[in-house]
Amino acid sequence: MAITHVNARVQKHRDALRFAGLRPVQIWVPDTRRPDFAEECRRQCLIAAQADLGDIEMQQFMDAALSDLDGWTE
């Protein structure tokens, strides 16, 4: 049967990945299709931006990192 063949191929692939030292991981991420997703992104960005304004050391670090990109090409 075709489904059994597909299942066997999937299992073989997973076994090869495990043999290579990998393991499966399931993660849950925000649903970008939710109607309130964009507003929640804005809310969290504002919180992060306000926190950044108060962190002079982080701003100096970011400025130094940005200046390190001078001369890089795409």
N, C-alpha and C positions, 0 to 999 in steps of 0.2 A: 504494500500500500504506500502511496506517496507521502502521507503524513508521517508514517513511521520512518521513512527515509529522511525526511526533513528533521524530525526529532533526533535521529541518530547523528546527522551532520552537526546539528546545534550542540549536542552533547559532546561530540568529538572536539569541536571548536572550544567549548568551555573547558574541557579536560586539558587541552593544549595550553590554554591561558593559565590554568591553575599550575600546570607543570612548569610554566615559565615564571612562577612565583607571584602571580597576580590572583586577586580574589574579587568577587563581585561585590559591589556596594550600591545600595539604593539610597538616593537622596531626594528630599522633598524641596521643591523650589516654589517661589510665589507664582501664582497663576496670572500671567500677563494679560489674559483675556477678561479678567474681572473688571467691572466698570469703575471700581475705586482704585485700581492699580496705579494709574498716573498720579492721582492726588496723593496717594501714600508715598510714591517716589519723591514728589515735590516736598512733602512734609519732612521726610528723612533727609533730603538734601539740604533743606534749610537748617535743620538741627546740626548737620555736619559742618555746614558753612559757618554757622555761628561759633561752633567749637573751634574751628580753624582760626577764626579771627582773634581768639584769645591765646593762641599758641604760637608765640613769636619764633620759638626754636624750630617748630615744625615748618613754618613758612620759610625760614632761612634754609632749612634742609631741602625743601621743595625747589626753592630758587636755585640752589647749588646744583641739584639734579637736573633742572631744566637747562642751565647754562652748560652742563656737560654734554648736552645733545648737539651743541653747535658743531657744524661740519658734517653731521650725519646726513646721508642721502637716502632716498626711498629705494 
